[in-house]
Amino acid sequence: MSARTALGAQGARAPVALAALAAAWLLAGCATSRPTAPADAAAAAAATMATSAPPAWQTPLAPEAGARAAAPGWWQAFGDPLLPELIAAAQQASPGLSAAALRIEQARAARVAAAGALLPTLDAAAGASRARTLPGAPSTDSTSLSAQAGWEIDLFGARGAARDAATARLEAAQAAWHAARVALAAEVGSSYVALRACEAQLEVTAADQRSREQTSSLTEQSARAGLAAPAAAALARASAAQGRAQRAQQASACASLVKSLTALTALDEPTLRQRLAAAARAQPHDQPRAPALALATVPAALLERRPDLVASARQLQAATADRDAARAARWPRLSLAGSIGLLRVSGDSGTTSGSTWSLGPLTLSLPLFDGGRRAADEAAARAAYDDAVVQLQGALRGAVREVEEALLALESTAAREADAGIASEGFEASLRATEARQRAGAASLFELEDARRSALAAHSALIELRRERATAWITLYRALGGGFAAEALAAAPRTLGSP
């Protein structure tokens, strides 16, 4: 369409130009459909997950009293008030969560930009000039103020596909934040359970050390009185030294776990130690017991609630949209421009002012030759789509494996816990009886040391088994998504530092 300019009396045509320009803007709501709709991409992702998941769990979880679904408040059921506080502190201070929140902001900005590309553009322009057409002729001054509009009509859906890709990537970033949040909670929970188990082991080794030192002292006195052989005194001293070494080693392991929690929570170490000591006093001689979790019967239906799988599915949707955008880029492009404004021209002959408008040009561009660039872009997008499919399938298989391994660990610890408890009680009773016999002279020091080693090993095994079982429940909680649901995507933080 050719441009028209109206000055003076022709300014009456300005309303016609305004109507034409408004009609061009209204066309922005009439974008055509593209080859693949977002719903189709979501269906393809869901189909990929459904076909990659096994029909049922191979290690079913036996029903347990008090079983509950994985939920964000699951940590409260531990009965240890310090654990949720430590998790909250870690999530507030985590650089990984902060980085994930920043990636959400980047993806959100990219989506706004991609959505804006579908709409017409409007720019304001102002200009002033002075001109003289012939030597000695009077000069002419002109000023103008205009609004200039432009719009590329999304005929084949390239820009719509780019918007869908940006939306999918935003949701993937939000799901990745949730995945990082669940993983961090599980890491803090596992570290806390390990610390409490270490402290329980430390109590056992401390009691064992005191017993060894008492035996060593009594044996030394007996040896000096000639009632015990020097070899027995040497054995007792060696046993006491071994007890001190074991206690020191266990204390070092516990200190290392405290420093790990310090790094995770960003709490200063003296404050953390005070809170840990208060929690230990509130629950003396007791390890945290994780509450049981309910498990769905169909892996695919359950694992759709894992945030990392949701992120992979959204990445597949984004790759689908990128493929469609690359395909649409090989088709013609249609664009429309227009403007409306005011013009004032001053000269020796007087001043003239009026309105100006233009509608057009309406431009259709057809790609003819680009050296194979567009075809290469489409091939790369197709390869990226295939890679996203493979990544989603691999992520789903890995998620199924994590659940199966956690279920296997729970099944194993459940089968061993009763026997481990019986063994610990039996060896402890045997140790006490041997100590009494040794003090009465009816048992040798070698028998006492053998009974002590057996009791210590049995008690340590029971503590480790309880830690292993609690950790297996935490692993299962993480493997089941930690209470995440797709509708929780909007709950991801909009600003840094708000987990």
SEKOL-682244 format. One record per atom (N, C-alpha, C): residue in three letters; x, y, z. Coordinates in steps of 0.2 Angstrom, whole numbers, plus 2048, in hexadecimal, padded with zeros to 3 digits. Layout:
! residues N
ALAXYZ ...
! end
This chain:
! residues 499
MET8047FA800 MET800800800 MET804806800 SER80380B7FC SER8078117FC SER805816802 ALA80A81A804 ALA80981F809 ALA805825807 ARG80182880B ARG7FE82E809 ARG7FF83380F THR80083A80C THR80183F811 THR7FC844810 ALA7F9847816 ALA7F484C815 ALA7F6852819 LEU7F6858815 LEU7F885E819 LEU7F2863818 GLY7F186781D GLY7EC86C81C GLY7E586981B ALA7E286B815 ALA7DB869814 ALA7DB861814 GLN7E085E812 GLN7E0856811 GLN7E0853818 GLY7E185781D GLY7E1854824 GLY7DB850826 ALA7D5851822 ALA7CF84E823 ALA7CF846822 ARG7D484481E ARG7D583D81D ARG7D9839823 ALA7DB83D828 ALA7DE83A82E ALA7DA835831 PRO7D4836832 PRO7D0830835 PRO7CF82A832 VAL7D082A82B VAL7D0824827 VAL7D6821828 ALA7DC824829 ALA7E282182A ALA7E281E831 LEU7DF822836 LEU7DF81F83D LEU7DB81883D ALA7D6818839 ALA7D2812839 ALA7D580C836 ALA7D980E830 ALA7DD80982D ALA7E2806831 LEU7E680B835 LEU7EB808839 LEU7E980483F ALA7E3806842 ALA7E0803847 ALA7DE7FC845 ALA7DB7FB83F ALA7DA7F483C ALA7E07F083C ALA7E57F383A ALA7EC7EF839 ALA7EE7ED840 TRP7ED7F1845 TRP7EE7EF84C TRP7EA7E984F LEU7E37EA84D LEU7DF7E584F LEU7E07DE84C LEU7E47DE846 LEU7E67D7843 LEU7EB7D3848 ALA7EE7D784D ALA7F27D3851 ALA7EF7CD855 GLY7E97CE856 GLY7E57C8859 GLY7E37C3855 CYS7E57C384E CYS7E37BE849 CYS7E97BA847 ALA7EE7B884B ALA7F37B4849 ALA7F17AD847 THR7F47AB842 THR7F27A483F THR7F679E844 SER7F3799843 SER7F5793847 SER7FC790844 ARG80078D848 ARG80678A846 ARG805783846 PRO80A77F843 PRO80A778842 PRO808774848 THR80C77684E THR80B772854 THR809776859 ALA80377585C ALA800779862 ALA804777868 PRO80477C86D PRO80777A874 PRO804774877 ALA7FD773876 ALA7FA76D879 ALA7FD767876 ASP7FF76786F ASP80176186C ASP80876086F ALA80C765870 ALA813764873 ALA81376187A ALA80E76387E ALA80D760885 ALA80B759884 ALA806758880 ALA80475187F ALA80A74C87D ALA80E74F879 ALA81474B876 ALA81974987C ALA81A74E881 ALA81E74E887 ALA81B74888B ALA81474988C ALA811744891 ALA81173D88E ALA81073C887 ALA811736884 ALA818733885 THR81D737884 THR824735885 THR82573288C MET822736891 MET823733898 MET81F72D899 ALA81972C896 ALA815726897 ALA818720894 THR81B72188E THR81E71B88B THR82471988E SER82871E892 SER82E71C894 SER82E71989C ALA82871A89F ALA8277178A6 ALA8257108A6 PRO82770C8AB PRO8257058AB PRO81E7068AE PRO81A7008AD PRO8137008AF PRO8127008B6 ALA8176FE8BA ALA8166FD8C1 ALA81D6FD8C5 TRP81D6FE8CB TRP8236FE8CF TRP8256F78D0 GLN82B6F58CF GLN82E6EE8D0 GLN82F6ED8D7 THR8306F28DB THR8316F18E2 THR82C6F48E6 PRO8266F18E7 PRO8206F58EA PRO8226F68F1 LEU81F6FB8F4 LEU8206FD8FB LEU81A6FA8FF ALA81C6F6904 ALA8166F4908 ALA8136F990C PRO80C6F990D PRO8096FE910 PRO80B6FF917 GLU80C70591A GLU80F706920 GLU80A70B924 ALA80970A92A ALA80570E92E ALA80771592E GLY80371A92D GLY80572192C GLY808723926 ALA80771F921 ALA80A72191A ALA806727918 ARG80A72C915 ARG807732912 ARG80A73490C ALA807738908 ALA80A73A901 ALA80F73F903 ALA81473F8FE ALA81A7448FE ALA81774B8FE ALA81974F902 ALA816756902 ALA81B75B905 PRO81B761903 PRO820766906 PRO82176690D GLY81B765911 GLY81C764918 GLY81E75E91B TRP820759917 TRP822752919 TRP82775391F TRP82B75791F TRP831758924 TRP82E75992B GLN82875C92B GLN82575D932 GLN824756936 ALA822751932 ALA82174B935 ALA826747938 PHE82D74A937 PHE83274793A PHE832747942 GLY82E74C944 GLY82E74D94B GLY83475194E ASP838753949 ASP83E75794B ASP83D75E949 PRO83C76394D PRO83A76A94B PRO84076D948 LEU84676B949 LEU84C76E947 LEU84D76D93F LEU84B76793D LEU84C765936 LEU84976A931 PRO84276B932 PRO83F77092D PRO84377792E GLU845779933 GLU848780934 GLU84F780930 LEU85377A930 LEU85977A92D LEU85777A925 ILE852776923 ILE85077691C ILE84E77D919 ALA84B78191D ALA84978791B ALA84F78C91B ALA85378B920 ALA85979091F ALA85D78E919 ALA85E788918 ALA862786912 ALA85F78890B GLN85878890B GLN85578A905 GLN855792904 GLN85679590A GLN85679D90A GLN85D79F907 ALA86279B909 ALA86979D908 ALA86C799902 SER8697958FF SER86C7918F9 SER86D7958F3 PRO8747958F1 PRO8757988EB PRO8727948E5 GLY87278E8E5 GLY86E78A8E0 GLY86778C8DF LEU86378D8E4 LEU85D7908E3 LEU85C7978E1 SER86179B8E3 SER8617A28E1 SER8637A28D9 ALA86779E8D7 ALA86979D8D0 ALA86379B8CC ALA85F7968CF ALA8597948CB ALA8547998CB ALA85379D8D0 ALA84F7A38D0 ALA8517A88CB LEU8577A98CA LEU8597AE8C5 LEU8587AB8BE ARG8597A48BD ARG8577A28B6 ARG8507A28B5 ILE84B7A28BA ILE8447A38B9 ILE8437AA8B6 GLU8477AF8B9 GLU8467B68B7 GLU8487B78B0 GLN84D7B48AE GLN8507B48A7 GLN84B7B18A2 ALA8487AB8A4 ALA8437A88A0 ALA83D7AC8A0 ARG83B7AF8A5 ARG8357B38A5 ARG8367B98A0 ALA83B7BD8A1 ALA83D7C289C ALA83D7C0895 ALA8407BA894 ALA8407B788D ALA8397B688A ARG8347B488F ARG82D7B288D ARG82A7B988B VAL82B7BE88F VAL8287C588E VAL82A7C7887 ALA8317C6885 ALA8337C987F ALA8307C5879 ALA8307BE87A ALA82D7BA875 ALA8267BB873 ALA8227BD879 ALA81B7BE878 ALA81A7C5875 GLY81E7CA877 GLY81E7D1874 GLY81F7D186C ALA8237CC86A ALA8257CC863 ALA81F7CA85E LEU81A7C7861 LEU8137C685E LEU80F7CC85D LEU8107D1861 LEU80C7D7860 LEU80F7DD85C PRO80B7E1859 PRO80E7E7855 PRO8127EB85A THR8177EF857 THR81B7F385A THR8197FB859 LEU81A7FF85D LEU81880685D LEU81D80A85F ASP82080F85B ASP82581385D ASP82381A85C ALA82581F860 ALA82482685F ALA82B82985C ALA82982D857 ALA82F831854 ALA82E838853 ALA83383C855 ALA832843854 ALA838846850 GLY83784B84C GLY83C84D848 GLY83C855846 ALA841858845 ALA84185F843 ALA84786083E SER845864839 SER84A865833 SER84A86C831 ARG84F86F82E ARG84F87582A ARG852874823 ALA84F87681E ALA852874817 ALA85187A813 ARG85687B80E ARG855880808 ARG85687C802 THR85287D7FE THR8528797F7 THR85687C7F2 LEU8578837F2 LEU85B8867EC LEU85F88C7F0 PRO86588D7ED PRO8698937F0 PRO8658997F0 GLY86589D7F5 GLY8628A37F6 GLY85A8A27F8 ALA85889C7F7 ALA85089B7F9 ALA84F89B800 PRO84989D803 PRO84889D80A PRO84889680C SER84A895813 SER84A88F816 SER84488D818 THR843886819 THR83C88481B THR83E87F822 ASP83A881827 ASP83A87D82D ASP83587882E SER836872830 SER83186D831 SER832869837 THR82C86783A THR82C863840 THR82785E840 SER828858843 SER824853842 SER82384F849 LEU81E84C84A LEU81D84784F LEU81884184D SER81B83B84E SER81783684B SER81782F84F ALA81282B84E ALA812824851 ALA81381F84B GLN81881B84C GLN81A816846 GLN81880F849 ALA81480C845 ALA813805847 ALA815800842 GLY8177FA845 GLY8197F5840 GLY8177EE843 TRP8167E983F TRP8137E3841 TRP8157DD83C GLU8197D883F GLU81A7D283A GLU8147CD83C ILE8107CC837 ILE80B7C7838 ILE80D7C0839 ASP80B7BC83E ASP80E7B683F ASP80A7B183B LEU80C7B1834 LEU8087AD830 LEU8087A5831 PHE80F7A3832 PHE81079C833 PHE81279A83A GLY81179E83F GLY81279D846 GLY81979D849 ALA81E7A0845 ALA8257A0847 ALA8257A384E ARG8227A984F ARG8237AD855 ARG81E7AA85A GLY8197A7858 GLY8157A485D GLY81879E860 ALA81C79A85C ALA82079485F ALA825797863 ALA82979D862 ALA82E79F866 ALA82B7A186D ARG8257A486D ARG8227A6873 ARG82079F877 ASP81E79A874 ASP81C794877 ASP82379187A ALA828791876 ALA82F78E879 ALA83179287F ALA83079987F ALA83279D885 ALA82E79B88B THR82779A88A THR82379888F THR825792892 ALA82678D88E ALA828786890 ALA82F787894 ARG83378B892 ARG83A78B895 ARG83978F89C LEU83479389C LEU8337978A3 LEU8307918A8 GLU82C78D8A5 GLU8297888AA GLU82E7838AC ALA8337818A7 ALA83877D8A8 ALA83D7808AE ALA83E7868AD ALA84278A8B2 ALA83F78A8B9 GLN83878B8B9 GLN83578A8C0 GLN8357838C3 ALA83477E8BE ALA8347778C1 ALA83B7768C3 ALA8407788C0 ALA8477778C2 ALA84877A8C9 TRP8457808CA TRP8467838D1 TRP84377E8D6 HIS83D77C8D5 HIS83A7778DA HIS83E7718DB ALA84176E8D5 ALA8457688D6 ALA84B76A8DA ALA84E7708D9 ALA8547728DD ALA8527728E5 ARG84C7758E6 ARG8497768ED ARG84876F8F0 VAL84576A8ED VAL8447648EF VAL84B7608F1 ALA8507618EC ALA85675D8ED ALA85A7608F3 LEU85A7678F4 LEU85D76A8F9 LEU85A768900 ALA853767900 ALA850765906 ALA85275E908 ALA85275A903 ALA855753904 ALA85C752906 GLU860757903 GLU867757905 GLU86875990D VAL86475E90F VAL865760916 VAL86275B91A GLY85C758918 GLY85975291C GLY85E74C91D SER86174A917 SER866745918 SER86C74691C SER86E74C91C SER87474F920 SER87274F927 TYR86C751928 TYR86A751930 TYR86974A932 VAL86674692F VAL86573F931 VAL86C73C932 ALA87173D92D ALA87773A92E ALA87B73D934 LEU87A744936 LEU87D74693C LEU87A743942 ARG874743942 ARG871740948 ARG873739949 ALA873735944 ALA87672E944 ALA87D72E947 CYS881733944 CYS888733946 CYS88973594E GLU884739950 GLU88473B957 GLU88273595B ALA87E731959 ALA87C72B95C ALA88272695D GLN885725957 GLN88B721957 GLN89172495C LEU89172B95C LEU89672E961 LEU89472C968 GLU88E72C96A GLU88C72A970 GLU88E723972 VAL88D71E96D VAL88F71796E VAL89771796E THR89B71A96A THR8A271996B THR8A471D971 ALA8A1722973 ALA8A372597A ALA8A2720980 ALA89C71D980 ALA89B718985 ALA8A0712985 ASP8A171097E ASP8A670B97E ASP8AD70D980 GLN8AF71397F GLN8B5716981 GLN8B6716988 ARG8B071898C ARG8B1718993 ARG8B1711996 SER8AE70C993 SER8AE705995 SER8B5703994 ARG8B870498F ARG8BF70198D ARG8C4704992 GLU8C370B993 GLU8C870E998 GLU8C770C99F GLN8C170A9A1 GLN8BF7089A8 GLN8C27019A8 THR8C26FD9A3 THR8C56F69A3 THR8CC6F69A3 SER8CF6FB9A0 SER8D66FC99F SER8D96FE9A6 SER8D57029AA SER8D77059B0 SER8D76FF9B5 LEU8D26FB9B5 LEU8D16F59BA LEU8D76F09B8 THR8D86EF9B2 THR8DD6EA9B0 THR8E46EC9B2 GLU8E56F29B1 GLU8EC6F59B3 GLU8ED6F49BB GLN8E86F69BF GLN8E86F59C6 GLN8E96ED9C8 SER8E66E99C4 SER8E76E29C5 SER8EE6DF9C4 ALA8F06E29BE ALA8F76E09BC ALA8FC6E39C1 ARG8FB6E99C4 ARG9006EB9C9 ARG9006E79CF ALA8FA6E49D1 ALA8F96E09D7 ALA8FB6D99D5 GLY8FD6D89CF GLY8FF6D19CD GLY8F96CC9CC LEU8F36CF9CC LEU8ED6CB9CA LEU8EB6CA9C3 ALA8EF6CE9BF ALA8EE6CD9B7 ALA8F46CD9B4 ALA8F56CA9AE ALA8FB6C99AA ALA8FC6D09A7 PRO9036D29A6 PRO9046D89A3 PRO9016D899C ALA9016D3998 ALA8FE6D2992 ALA8F66D5992 ALA8F36D3997 ALA8EC6D5998 ALA8EC6DD999 ALA8F06DF99D ALA8F06E799D ALA8F26EA997 ALA8F66E7993 ALA8F86EA98C ALA8F26EA988 LEU8EF6E5988 LEU8E96E4984 LEU8E36E9986 ALA8E26EA98C ALA8DD6EF98F ALA8DF6F698D ARG8E66F898D ARG8E86FE98B ARG8E76FF984 ALA8E86FA97F ALA8E76FB978 ALA8E06FC977 SER8DC6F897A SER8D56F9979 SER8D270097B ALA8D5702980 ALA8D3709982 ALA8D570E97D ALA8DB70D97B ALA8DE712975 ALA8D971196F GLN8D870B96D GLN8D370A967 GLN8CD70E968 GLY8CA70D96E GLY8C3711970 GLY8C471896F ARG8C971B972 ARG8CA722971 ARG8CB724969 ALA8CF720966 ALA8D072295E ALA8C972195B GLN8C571C95C GLN8BE71C959 GLN8BA72295B ARG8BA724961 ARG8B6729963 ARG8B873095F ALA8BF73195F ALA8C173795C ALA8BF737954 GLN8C0731951 GLN8BE73094A GLN8B6732949 GLN8B272F94E GLN8AB73094D GLN8A973894E ALA8AD73B953 ALA8AC742954 ALA8AE74694E SER8B374494B SER8B5748945 SER8B074793F ALA8AD74193F ALA8A874093A ALA8A274593B CYS8A0745941 CYS89A749943 CYS89B751942 ALA8A2753944 ALA8A375A943 ALA8A375B93B SER8A5757937 SER8A5758930 SER89E75992D LEU899755930 LEU89275592E LEU88F75C931 VAL89175E936 VAL88F765939 VAL89176A934 LYS89876A932 LYS89A76F92D LYS89676F926 SER894769924 SER89076891E SER88A76B91F LEU88676B925 LEU88076E926 LEU881776927 THR887778929 THR88877F92A THR889782923 ALA88C77E91E ALA88C781917 ALA886781914 LEU88177C915 LEU87B77B912 LEU876781914 THR87678291B THR87178791E THR87478E91E ALA87A78F91E ALA87D79691E ALA87D798926 LEU87B79492A LEU87B796931 LEU882796934 ASP88479A939 ASP88B79A93B ASP88B794940 GLU891791940 GLU89278A943 GLU89078A94B PRO89278F94F PRO89078F956 PRO88978F957 THR885793953 THR87E793953 THR87B78C951 LEU87D78A94C LEU87B78394A LEU87C77E94F ARG88277E952 ARG884779957 ARG87F77995D GLN87E78095F GLN879781965 GLN87277E963 ARG87077F95D ARG86977C95B ARG86977595B LEU86F772958 LEU86F76B958 LEU86F76895F ALA87376B963 ALA87376896A ALA86C76996E ALA86976E96C ALA86276F96F ALA85D76996C ALA85E768966 ALA85A763963 ALA85C75C966 ALA86275B967 ALA86475496A ALA862753971 ARG862759975 ARG85F75897B ARG85875797C ALA85475A977 ALA84D759976 ALA84B752974 GLN85074E971 GLN84E74796E GLN855743970 PRO856742976 PRO85C73E978 PRO85C737976 HIS861734973 HIS86272D971 HIS85C72B96C ASP85B730968 ASP85572E963 ASP85873195C GLN85772D957 GLN85972F950 GLN85273194D PRO853736948 PRO84D738944 PRO84A732940 ARG844731941 ARG84072C93D ARG83C72F937 ALA83D72E931 ALA83A73192C ALA83372E92B PRO82D73292A PRO82772F92A PRO82672B923 ALA821726923 ALA82072291D ALA81D726918 LEU81E724911 LEU81B72890C LEU816723908 ALA811726905 ALA80D722901 ALA80F7228FA LEU80E71D8F6 LEU81171C8F0 LEU80B71A8EB ALA80B71E8E5 ALA80671C8E0 ALA8087168DC THR8037138D9 THR80570D8D6 THR80770D8CF VAL8067138CB VAL8087148C4 VAL80E7198C4 PRO8147168C2 PRO81A71B8C2 PRO8197218BE ALA8167218B8 ALA8167268B4 ALA81172C8B7 ALA80C72A8BA ALA80772F8BC ALA80A7328C2 LEU80E72F8C6 LEU8117328CC LEU8177368CA LEU81B7348C6 LEU8227378C4 LEU82073E8C0 GLU81A73F8BE GLU8197458BB GLU81974B8C0 ARG8197498C6 ARG81974E8CB ARG82074F8CE ARG82574C8CA ARG82C74E8CC ARG82E7558C8 PRO83075A8CC PRO8327608C8 PRO83775F8C3 ASP83C75B8C4 ASP84175A8BE ASP83E7578B8 LEU83A7538B9 LEU8367508B3 LEU8327558B0 VAL82E7598B4 VAL82A75E8B1 VAL82F7638AD ALA8357658B0 ALA83A7698AC ALA83C7668A5 SER83D75F8A5 SER83F75C89F SER83A75C89A ALA83375B89D ALA82E75B898 ALA82D762895 ARG82E767899 ARG82D76E896 ARG833770891 GLN83876D893 GLN83E76E88E GLN83C76A887 LEU839765887 LEU836761881 LEU83176687E GLN82D769881 GLN82876D87E GLN82B77387B ALA83177687E ALA83477B87B ALA838779875 ALA83B773875 ALA83E77186F ALA839770869 THR83376D86B THR82E76D866 THR82C773863 ALA82B778867 ALA82A77F865 ALA830782860 ASP836781863 ASP83C78385F ASP83C780858 ARG83A779858 ARG83A776851 ARG83577984D ASP82F77B84F ASP82A77E84B ASP82C785849 ALA82F78884D ALA83178F84B ALA83678F846 ALA83B78A846 ALA840789841 ALA83D78783A ARG83878383B ARG834781835 ARG830787832 ALA82D78B836 ALA829791833 ALA82E796830 ALA834796833 ALA83879C830 ALA83A79B829 ARG838795826 ARG83A79381F ARG83479681A TRP82F79881D TRP82979A81A TRP8297A2819 PRO8257A5814 PRO8257AC813 PRO8237B081A ARG8257B681A ARG8237BB820 ARG81F7C181D LEU81A7C3821 LEU8167C881F LEU8167CE825 SER8187D4823 SER8187D9827 SER8147DF825 LEU8127E382A LEU80E7E9828 LEU8117EF82C ALA8117F5829 ALA8137FB82D ALA80E80182C GLY80F805830 GLY80A80B82F GLY80C811834 SER80A817833 SER80C81C838 SER806821837 ILE80682583D ILE80182B83D ILE805831841 GLY80483783F GLY80883C842 GLY806843840 LEU809848843 LEU80884F842 LEU80E85283E LEU80D85783A LEU81385A836 LEU811861836 ARG817865837 ARG81686D837 ARG81C86F833 VAL81A87382D VAL81F876829 VAL81F87D829 SER82488182A SER82588882B SER82988B825 GLY827890822 GLY82C89481D GLY82A89B81C ASP82D89E817 ASP82B8A5816 ASP8248A6814 SER8218A1810 SER81B8A180E SER8158A0813 GLY81789E819 GLY81389C81E GLY814896821 THR80F894826 THR81088D829 THR80A889828 THR80C883826 THR80787E825 THR80787882A SER80287582C SER802870831 SER7FC86B830 GLY7FD865832 GLY7F8860830 GLY7FA859833 SER7F6854831 SER7F884D833 SER7FA84982D THR7FE84482F THR80184082A THR7FF83982C TRP7FE834827 TRP7FD82D829 TRP800829823 SER801823825 SER80381E81F SER801817822 LEU7FF81381D LEU7FD80C81E LEU801808819 GLY80680581C GLY80A801817 GLY811802818 PRO8157FF815 PRO8147FA810 PRO8127F3813 LEU80E7EF810 LEU80C7E8811 LEU8117E480E THR8167E1811 THR81C7DE80E THR81C7D680F LEU81C7D380A LEU81D7CC80A LEU8247CA807 SER8277C680C SER82E7C480A SER82E7BD809 LEU8317BA804 LEU8327B3803 LEU8397B1803 PRO83B7AC807 PRO8427AA807 PRO8447A6801 LEU8497A87FE LEU84B7A57F8 LEU8517A17F8 PHE8567A57FB PHE85D7A17FC PHE8607A4802 ASP8637A0806 ASP8667A280C ASP86C79D80E GLY86E79A809 GLY874795809 GLY87378F80E GLY86C78E80F GLY86B788813 GLY86A78981A ARG86A79081C ARG86A791823 ARG86478F827 ARG85E791823 ARG85778F827 ARG857788827 ALA859784822 ALA85877D822 ALA85C77A828 ALA86277D828 ALA86777A82E ALA86477C835 ASP861782835 ASP85E78383C ASP85877F83D GLU85477D838 GLU84F778839 GLU85177183B ALA85776F838 ALA85A76883A ALA85C768841 ALA85F76E843 ALA86276E849 ALA85C76E84F ALA85777284D ALA851772852 ALA84E76B852 ARG84E76784D ARG84B76084D ARG85075C851 ALA85675D850 ALA85B759855 ALA85A75B85C ALA85976185D ALA858763864 ALA852760867 TYR84D75F863 TYR84675C865 TYR848755867 ASP84B751862 ASP84D74A864 ASP85174A86A ASP85574E86B ASP85974E871 ASP85574F877 ALA850754877 ALA84C75587D ALA84874F87E VAL84674B879 VAL84274587A VAL84674087E VAL84C73F87C VAL85173A87F VAL85273C886 GLN853743887 GLN85574588E GLN84F744893 LEU849745890 LEU843744894 LEU84273C896 GLN843738891 GLN843731892 GLN84872F897 GLY84E731896 GLY85472F89B GLY8527328A2 ALA84F7388A3 ALA84E73B8A9 ALA8487368AD LEU8437348A9 LEU83E7308AC LEU8417298AE ARG8457268AA ARG8487208AC ARG84C7218B2 GLY8507268B3 GLY8547288B9 GLY84F7298BF ALA84A72C8BE ALA84572D8C3 ALA8427278C6 VAL8407228C1 VAL83E71C8C3 VAL8437188C7 ARG8497188C5 ARG84F7158C8 ARG84F7178CF GLU84F71E8D0 GLU8507218D7 GLU84A71E8DC VAL84471E8D9 VAL83F71B8DD VAL8407148DF GLU8427108DA GLU8437098DB GLU8487088E0 GLU84E70C8E0 GLU85370B8E4 GLU85170D8EB ALA84D7128EC ALA84B7148F3 ALA84670F8F6 LEU84270C8F1 LEU83D7078F4 LEU8417008F6 LEU8466FF8F2 LEU84B6F98F4 LEU84E6FA8FA ALA8517008FB ALA854702902 ALA84F701907 LEU849703907 LEU84470390C LEU8426FC90D GLU8416F8908 GLU8406F1909 GLU8456ED90D SER84C6EF90B SER8516EB90E SER8526ED915 THR8516F4917 THR8526F691E THR84C6F4922 ALA8466F391F ALA8416F1923 ALA8426E9925 ALA8456E5920 ALA8466DE922 ALA84B6DD927 ARG8506E2927 ARG8566E192C ARG8556E5933 GLU8506E9933 GLU8506ED939 GLU84F6E993F ALA84A6E593F ALA8486E1945 ALA84E6DD947 ASP8516D9942 ASP8576D5944 ASP85C6D9947 ALA85E6DF944 ALA8636E3947 ALA8626E594E GLY85B6E794F GLY85A6E8956 GLY85B6E395B ILE8596DD959 ILE85A6D795D ILE8616D595E ALA8656D6959 ALA86C6D5959 ALA86F6DA95E SER86D6E095E SER8706E6962 SER86F6E4969 GLU8686E296B GLU8666E1972 GLU86A6DB974 GLY86B6D6970 GLY86E6CF972 GLY8756D0974 PHE8796D496F PHE8806D5970 PHE8816DA976 GLU87D6DE977 GLU87D6E397D GLU87D6DF984 ALA8786DA984 ALA8776D698A ALA87D6D298B SER87F6CF985 SER8856CB986 SER88B6CE989 LEU88C6D5986 LEU8926D9989 LEU8916DA990 ARG88B6DC992 ARG88A6DD99A ARG88C6D799E ALA8896D199B ALA88B6CB99F ALA8926C999F THR8966CA999 THR89D6C9999 THR8A16CE99E GLU89F6D499E GLU8A26D99A2 GLU8A16D69AA ALA89B6D49AC ALA89A6D19B2 ALA89F6CB9B4 ARG89F6C79AF ARG8A36C19B0 ARG8AB6C39B0 GLN8AD6C89AC GLN8B46CA9AC GLN8B66CD9B3 ARG8B16D19B5 ARG8B36D49BC ARG8B36CE9C1 ALA8AF6C99C0 ALA8AF6C39C5 ALA8B56BE9C4 GLY8B96C09BF GLY8BE6BB9BD GLY8BC6B59B9 ALA8B66B59B7 ALA8B36AF9B3 ALA8B46AF9AC ALA8B66B59A9 ALA8B76B69A2 ALA8BE6BA9A1 SER8C16B999C SER8C76BC99A SER8C66C3997 LEU8CB6C7997 LEU8CB6CD993 LEU8C96CD98C PHE8CC6C7989 PHE8CB6C6982 PHE8C46C5981 GLU8C06C1985 GLU8B96C0984 GLU8B56C7985 LEU8B76CB989 LEU8B46D198A LEU8B56D6984 GLU8BB6D6981 GLU8BC6DA97B GLU8B86D7975 ASP8B76D1975 ASP8B46CE96F ASP8AC6D0970 ALA8AA6CF976 ALA8A36D1977 ALA8A16D9976 ARG8A66DD978 ARG8A66E4977 ARG8A66E6970 ARG8AA6E396C ARG8AA6E4965 ARG8A36E2961 SER8A16DC963 SER89B6DA960 SER8956DF962 ALA8956E1968 ALA88F6E596A ALA8906EC967 LEU8966EF966 LEU8976F5963 LEU8956F495C ALA8976EF958 ALA8956EE951 ALA88E6EE950 ALA88A6EA955 ALA8836E9954 ALA87F6F0955 HIS8826F495A HIS87E6FA95B HIS87F6FF956 SER8866FF953 SER88770394E SER883702947 ALA8826FB946 ALA87F6F9940 ALA8776FB941 LEU8756FB947 LEU86E6FD948 LEU86D704947 ILE871708949 ILE87170F948 ILE872711940 GLU87670E93D GLU87770F936 GLU87170C932 LEU86E707934 LEU868705931 LEU86270A931 ARG86270D937 ARG85C712938 ARG85E718934 ARG86471A933 ARG86671F92F ARG86571E928 GLU867718926 GLU86571691F GLU85E71691D ARG85A713922 ARG853713921 ARG85071A920 ALA85271F925 ALA84F726924 ALA85272991E THR85872891C THR85A72A915 THR85772890F ALA855721910 ALA85171E90A ALA84A72290A TRP84772390F TRP84072790F TRP84172E90C ILE84773190E ILE84873890B ILE84A737903 THR84D732901 THR84F7318FA THR8487308F7 LEU84472C8FA LEU83D72B8F6 LEU8397318F6 TYR8397358FB TYR83673C8FB TYR8387408F5 ARG83F7408F4 ARG8417448EF ARG8407418E8 ALA84073A8E8 ALA83F7378E1 ALA8377378DF LEU8337398E4 LEU82C7398E3 LEU82A7418E2 GLY82F7458E1 GLY82E74C8E0 GLY82D7518E5 GLY82D74E8EC GLY82D7538F1 GLY8277578F2 GLY8217548F0 GLY81B7588F0 GLY81A75D8EB PHE81E75D8E6 PHE81D7618E0 PHE81775F8DC ALA8137648D9 ALA80E7648D4 ALA80F7698CF ALA80C7678C9 ALA80D76C8C3 ALA80A7738C5 GLU8057738C8 GLU8017798CA GLU80677D8CE ALA80B77B8D1 ALA80F77E8D6 ALA8147828D2 LEU8157828CB LEU81A7868C8 LEU81978D8C9 ALA8137908CA ALA8137978CB ALA8157998D1 ALA8167948D6 ALA8197968DD ALA8207978DD ALA8247968D7 ALA82B7988D7 ALA82C79F8D8 PRO8327A18DB PRO8337A88DD PRO8337AC8D7 ARG8317B38D8 ARG8327B88D3 ARG8387BC8D4 THR83A7BC8DA THR8407C08DC THR8457BB8DF LEU84B7BE8DF LEU8517BA8E2 LEU8507B98E9 GLY8527B38EC GLY8527B28F3 GLY84B7B28F6 SER8467AF8F3 SER8407AE8F6 SER83D7A78F5 PRO8417A18F7 PRO83F79B8F7 PRO8397998FC 
! end
